[in-house]
Amino acid sequence: MKFDFGLDFYKGKKVLVTGHTGFKGTWMCMMLVQAGAQVTGYALTPPTEPSVFALSGIEDKINSVVGDVRDLAHLQQVFDETEPEIVIHMAAQPIVRESYRNPVYTYEVNVMGTVNVLECVRTHACVRSFVNVTTDKVYLNREWEWGYRENEELNGYDPYSNSKSCSELVTSSYRNSFMNPADFDENTAERPAAVSTVRAGNVIGGGDFAADRIIPDCVRAVLSGQEIIVRNPYSTRPYQHVLEPVAVYLMLAARQCVEPAFAGCYNVGPDETDCYTTGEIVTLFCEKWNQRTGQNVTWRNEYDGGPHEAGFLKLDCAKLKRTFGWKPVWNVERAMEMIVEWTAAYSKGEDVAVVMERQTNAFLSGQKISV
């Protein structure tokens, strides 16, 4: 069966997004609203102030529920009331340094939160497709020069990375134990939900105000007229615009909803040429910002050692490309231009929701996925 991915698939679909008040969750909801989906978000209040969620105005366009994924009873109530067809799980404690400061909370949210969401998926036949969003950091990092593939060992080092490795294993167990299509007759009216995990590289984009992330650090510095301080310019990461993985999550959720055989584990990241050191990514930000504003922003290396973080990490995305004919739309240079455009608009008090809609449309117009 041929299936051409397009946002028109989501028109009228009931979609539940956990973690919708976060940076990536807000962009996800923006795209779904543009597609005409009936979106319910389930999350804590926005994790930053300011927040892209508030600035985007998306709360007025969806059913936004304040809730904690650790609260199974409340989560079940929301599933009962909204009867989602598609669930995308993005709620997480996502910061490596915060996971060192508060490991128990990190494991509670990232592991038991995933258990609770999966339990709701398991017990609600309305759900046809489930995607768990994880990270490139789930892999046992051997500092290889080549990208990690989906069949590599999972064993993140720090509490954040390890908790997301556990989230992957929990998802695999639920899939095998309760939602394995092989265990159900193909003619059964209520087949189980198709279940996938997607491991994304470092995501950047306009509106990220999180602590301990390099692009938000750059944005805070330029908005306050200060020099950018870089605590570790040597780590190499795969950087991609936030719309790249968001589009993949939606593509996969749609495809496996129609053809469950496509469920599985997938990496999503940029091409190899878009793996940058932290120092290189900051230099690129400075160049784009200076070109747009006429300012002369610079950065300074203040390497602090800090807690352990991987020095080199990238993904092999051949499976995603081979299976769906997918390829990245924007390279890192283009992504940085989008970040600078968003940030410049925000600094002038302009309506960033307009910027986000324009950027989403520009991204989708360049997306060519036919599988």
N, C-alpha and C positions, 0 to 999 in steps of 0.2 A: 504494500500500500504506500503510495507516494504521499508525503506530507510536507507542504511548504510552510515554513514557520512565518507567521506574521502576527502582529498584535491583534488583528481582527479575531483570532481564535479566542481571545479573552473577553470579547464583548458579551456582557451579561453573565459571565462566569462568576461564581462565588469563590473568592480567594481570601485566605487568612494568612497574614504575614506576622510572624512574631518578630519583636525587635524593630517595629516600624518607626519608632521615634528616633532611631539612631541615624548616622550619616548614610550608610548604605541602604537602610530600610526606607528612608525618606525618598531617595532616588528611585527605589523599587516602586513605592506607592505612586510617585509621579507618573511613571511609565504605565502602570496598571490603570490609573485613572484616565490617562490619555487613550487607553485601549477600550475604555468603556466597561471595565470590570466592576463588580460589586465587592469592594475591598473592606475587610475588617482587619484592623491592626490590634495586636495584643502586646503591650510592653509597659515598662516603667515610664515615668515622665522622662523627657529628654535628658540625656546624660551630660550635656554641656550647656553653658550659658555664655554667649548666645548659642542658639541651636538652629541648624538648618531646617529642622522640622517646623519650628515656629515661623521662621522667616519664609518658608515656602508656601505657607497657608494651606498645606495639604490636609490638615486636621478637619477643615470644614467640608472636605470633599469625600471623606471616608467615614466608616464607623470605627472610631478610635476608642479602644478600651484600655484603661490603665490597669495593668495586672502584672503579676510576677510569675514567671514560668515555673518557679518552685511551688506554686500554689495549685496543686492538681485539681482540687474541687472547683476553684474558680475557672480554671482552664476548661474543664469538662462542661461547666455551665455555658461558657461562650461557644463551645462547639455545638452544644445542644441547641442554642438559640440561633446560630448563624448557618449551621449545616454546610460547611465549606466543601467545595469539590476539589480544591487544590490548596495545599498547605506548604508554605515556604518558611522554614525555620531559620531565623537570623539572630534571635536573641542570644546574647553572650556577654561575658566579661572579656573584652578583646585586647586588653593591654598587658604586654609582657611584664613590665615593671610593676604594675598593680598586682599581678599574680604573685610576685615575690612578697609584696606587702600583705596581701590578703589571700593566701592560697585556699583556705577553707571555702570562702565565698566563691572564689573562682571555680572550684570543683562543684559546688552546689548548683551554681547557675549552668555551667557548661556541660555537666554530666547528668545530674538529676533533672535539670531543666529539659534536656533532650529526652530522657526517659518519660517524663510527664507528657511531653508533646506527642511522642510516639504512642503512648498508652491511649491518648485521645484519638489518634489516627486509627489505632487498632480497633477501638470500640465504636467507631462511627463509620458505618458503611457508606455514608455520603461522600467520603474522601476517596478520590480516584487517583490522586498523584501527590507525592510528598517528596520535597527536596530539602535536605539538611545541608546548610552552608557551613563549611569548615575553613581550613586554611592550608597553605603550603607547609606550615610548621608542624603538621601532624607526622611527618616522616622522621625516622631516625636519621639525623643529619651527619653524614660522614665527610662533609666538606668536599664532595665530589665536584669536578668541573662540569659534569654533564647533568642534565635534568633528571629529577626523580619521576619514575613512572608509577602508575596506580597500583602495581603489584609489589612495590617496595615495602619494607618493614615500617610499621607505624610505631613510633616511640618518641614523642616530643620530649625535649630536655627539661624546659622550665615548666612551672605549674600551668600556665596558660596553654602552651603547646601540647603538653601531655594531656590536659583535660579535653582538648579537642581531638586528640588521638582516641581517648576513651569514648568521646561522643561518636566517633566513627565506628568503634567496636560495638557500642550499644545499638546503633542503627543497623549494623550487620546482623546482630543477634535477633533483633525484632523482625527484620526481613526474613531471615532463615526460619525463625520459630513460628511466626504468626502471619506473614504476608508474602510467602513464597508462592508465586503463580503455579509452580509445578505441583503444589499440594491441592490445587482446586481444579475441578472440571471446567474446561473452557466454556461450557454452556451454562455454568452457574451464573445466576442473575447478579449476585452480589460478589463479584471477584474482589480480592484484597487490593488495597492501594498499591500502586507502583512506587517503589522507594529508591531514591538515589542520594548520594552525597557528592558535593562539588567542592574541590580544594582550590582556593584562589590564592594567587600571589598578592603582593602588596598593592592595595587599592588606593588611588588618589583621585581627588576631584574637588570641585568647589563646594564649600560649606562644611568641611571637616574641621571641627574645633577641638578635637580630642587632645588630651595631654599625652606627652611622650610619643608623638608621631612627628616625623620630620617636616612634612608639608604644613601641618598646622603650626608648628614652631616657626616656620618661615613666615607664614601669614601673620601671626601675632607680632613678630618682630617688625615687619614692614608697616603694619597698621599703627604701631606705637613709635615708629621712627627710630628703631634701634638696629644695631648690627645683629645679624643672625648668628647664634651660637650653635655649633654642632658638636655633640658629645662623642660621636663615633663615626668619623667620615669614611671608614674603611670597609664596612659591611657591604656585600653585594646582594642586591635583591631584584626580583622581577617586578617592575612597576607597570601598572595598567590603570586606565581611567575607570572610574566606578561603573560607568555604563557597560563596559565590556563584560564583566561577570554578571551584572544584573540581567543583561540580555540573554546570556547563556542559561541562567537559572530559569528564566521564563521559557526559553526554547526547549530545554530538557523537560520541564514540568508539563509543557503542552504535548511534546512528542510521546512521552511515556504514558500520558493519559490516554492517548489513542492506541499506542503500541507498547504494552508493558515490557516487552522483551528488551527495550532500550534502556531500562533502568539499570543502574550500576554505580560505579565510582568514576569520577572524571576530574582531571586537572583542567584549570583554566588560567592561562597566563599569557604574557606577551611573547612576541618572537624573541629569539636569543639576543638580537641587537638592542633590545630594550631592557637588558639587565644592567643596572647602573650601581656604582658605589654611592653611598649616602652623600659623599662630597660632590660627586658628579651631578647628582640630582639637585642638590642645593645650588650649584653653579648654574645649572640650566634654569632654575627658578629665577635666580638673580638676573640672568640675561633677558628672559622674557618680561620680567617685571620692569626692568630698566628701559627696555625698548618701548613698552606700552606707556609708561608714566614719565619717562625722562629723568627719573631719579637715579641715584648711584648707590644701590644697595650692595653690601658686601657681607661675607661671612667669615667667622673665625673658628679655628679648630681648638676646642677645649676638651679633648678626649679625657673622660673621667674614669675609664676602666669599667665601672658600673657592673651590674649583674651579668651573668653569662647570656650572650645572644649569639646566634649563628653568624659565622663570618661570611659564609658563601652558601647561597641556597637558590635554586631555580627549579622550574618544573618542565617536564616533558609533556607537551600537550598533543602529541601525535594521535592519541586515541580519540580525543574530541574532534580533531581535524578529519581523521579518517572516517569516523562514524557519521558525522553530520555535515561534512564539507565546510566546517567553520574555519574562519581566520579572523584575527584582530582587525578592527576597523580603524582605530587611531593608534599611531605610535606614541611614544612618550613625549616627544616634542610637541605633537598636536595636543596631547592631553594637558601638557603644561600651559599651553596657550589658553585652553578652556578654563583652567584653574585661575590664571591671571585675569581673564575676562570676568569671571564670577567675583573674584576678590576686589577688583577695581570697581565693579558695580556696587558691591556691598559698601565699600569705603566711601562712596559718594551718596549713599542712602537711596540707591535705586531699588526697584522691585526685582529681587533676585529670582522670584518665581517665574518672571518673564524670561530671564536668562536661562533658567533651568529647562523651561519648555522649549526654548529655541535650540539649546544644545542637544536636548533629547531628539528633537526632530532632525537636526543635522546628522546626528549619529545614526539614526534609523534609516535615513536616506542613503547612507553609505554602506548599510549592512546588506550583505547578499548571502543568505543561507537557504539552500534548497537541498533537501535530503529525501 
